[in-house]
Structures are given as C-alpha cells and as structure tokens.
Amino acid sequence: MEVWLAEYMGDKKYLTVKQYKAACNTHILPALGAVKLSALTVPQIQGFYNSLQRKGLAAKTVRNVHGILSKCPGTAVQVGYLKENPTQRVPLPRVQRQEIVPLTDQQVQAFLREAPEDEYGILLEVILFTGLREAEAMGLTWDCIDFQAGTIKVCKQLQKRPIRDGGFTFAPLKNDKTRMIKPAPSVMSLLELRRKEQVAQRLRAGDLWVGWHTEQERQTALVFTTEVGGNLSPQTVYNHYKKLAAKIGAPESRVHDLRHTYAVLSLQNGDDVKTVQGNLGHATAAFTLDVYGHVSERMKQESAQRMEQYIKDAAGR
C-alpha cells in the first residue's frame, strides 16, 4: 500500500491524495499493514470493516475507507500482482442518506433582510441564489463574470492547503467540468454592487491593499476579498454565516445548506432536473435526482392541484 501511495497517485488531485493517505495511516495500515497482499482475504477485510463500525465509525465513513482500500489491490490486479481483488466480494454497510434541511421561505426572507448588514452578505446571497459551492464562490474572479451577457463561468475553486503545500491555491473543480450559469438578474446586480464595494475598499485601505493595483490585474482578481484585498478564509465565511443563521432561526444551518436551498427552490419553481444538474455542477442528472428526489409538501400539493384541474377539464365539470 505504501508503494501504491507513493507511485500510483500521479493522476489524483491534491485533496484526494491527502484523504487517501489519512485513511491509510489512520485506519487501514494499523489494522492490515502487516498482511501480505497475496494473503489478504475476504474474511479479514470483513472483520476490519466490522471493527471500524464497532469503534463508532458511520457506515458512510466505512464505505469511504472501503473505496480507498479497494483501489490498492485493484491496481495490483492491473499490474499482475494479484488475480482478483478480494475487496470486491465484501458486503458493505447500508448508508442512510442524511436528510437535507434547506432554509424555509420565511428563513430566506429573514436572510435577505439580515444579509445586507453583514460584511460578507453579498457572498452568501450569491451562494444562495446560484448554488455555487463555497470554494467556487471564494475562487470566483472578475474575468469569469460577464455583466453584458449576464453569465458566470465556474471553472476553479479556492483551496486551502498547508503553507508547505502552497497555502491558498486555485484548484480544479470537483468534477473537472467548467460550467456556465445564467443567474437571476438580481444576482448580477449583487455582483455589480460588489465591484463598486471592492473599489471603495481599495481606496480606504490605501497602502495596506494587497489585491489588484491596475485595471489589468483587477480583471483576473478575486471577486470576494477581505477589506484589504486578501483572499477569504473558509472559517471566516463560516463564522459570518453562523451569526446570520442564528438571527433567522436556523442555528444548525451550514454554508453548504445555502446550496441545498438553491436546488430545492429551483425545483419548486419549475426548473427541470437537467437544468438544476447543470447549474449545480453535478456529474449526472441521476445524482441530482438521488440527492433531491424527495418531493416537498408544497410540490405534492401543487401536483395534486394540477391533476385535479385535469380531471375536471377531462370530465367537463
């Protein structure tokens, strides 16, 4: 496994490699590191997964560990070290999908009242009404916004890494697929407001400004920055959102729940699944359906009303 981690990670992203190494060092190698590759058996692997569950690891975490463990002997099969991958014959624990809790209509209304008072309110509103991932919004640059066409190109994310690995860095998207979204005109107005706000911040900061200094630099600079032009930290965004969430009566809500809220609002207001998939940047519409296939009470009621009207029209009542 150490050879696999050292020699077969060339096509993997930074965070993927980091997750693989963490799972191997924390779970896999302490339990199975002394077992020869050719001696690894299905019962051993099953016992390992069972032990993880006894330690209190969630079924989803066990499946994630399995996904990593299975890739190592899978590579061994490809290079001729093994005839078969024993992990493929091990049953996995059933995962119960965590219920998605979007903001209610009343909470969205309260959010829109409170957000303008927050330093990062525009960022959070943009996430809410575009469905951008937090890292995508933080990595948004001005050259990706076309005010004339009313579009936003999502092509990268801002990733936090240890200083030794480069610190904050632009990284590819989760599924490597650039997407073009056309948000509501109100979102473009928010971005226009943000552009003016950033110019004002630069004037106030003076020599302390660390962002763009020329118009050419501004075109590729970050949209959402600190008061002195630096990149935002996920922890800072989290702290600001949690304060807003408490004010609107949703103290358990996370920044990512704004993305969920956007998806649910889109579906409730008649967007087809393919459109929602494209806007969210999901790899497939099937995945979007799997995540948001639950039907809200309002959608059920509207469906019943449409069917009732059809029955009346068909019966001539």
Secondary structure, 3 states (H helix, E strand, C coil): CHHHHHHCCCCCCHHHHHHHHHHHHHHHHHHHCCCCHHHCCHHHHHHHHHHHHHCCCCHHHHHHHHHHHHHHHHHHHHCCCCCCCHHHHCCCCCCCCCCCCCCCHHHHHHHHHHHHHCCCHHHHHHHHHHCCCHHHHHCCEHHHEECCCCEEEECCEEECCCHHHCCCEEECCCCCCCEEECCCHHHHHHHHHHHHHHHHHHHHHHHHCCCCCCHHHHHCCECCECCCCCECCHHHHHHHHHHHHHHCCCCCCCCHHHHHHHHHHHHHCCCCHHHHHHHHCCCCHHHHHHHHCCCCHHHHHHHHHHHHHHHHHHHCC
